[in-house]
Amino acid sequence: GSADLGLPQEPDWIDSFMRLVFEQDFDSAREVLRKAIAYGVNYSLATQYAKVLEEFLERRAEMERPPAELAGSSTARRFGACIVREADDER
């Protein structure tokens, strides 16, 4: 572990990791997790947090993927989880 290497484990790495995930700074969150693993964090704990990151990345990918029915539509725009379509009439 980190004690054997003379490296201090960040005591708040979990808080930092989760804050970065919620801020959608996934690259930085990944680096926090990698550093924790390098410093000897428990393997099963690291695996749990890796799954959290993976779930957020999958959700982001799903949000960025256009729905099948809108794939060819130029009159629809996606804003977060909301799809806004342009109206044909002027109501």
Salt bridges, closest charged atoms under 4 A:
GLU10 OE2 - LYS35 NZ 2.80
GLU23 OE1 - ARG19 NH1 3.47
ASP27 OD1 - ARG30 NH1 2.98
GLU31 OE2 - ARG34 NH1 2.74
ASP89 OD2 - ARG91 NE 2.57
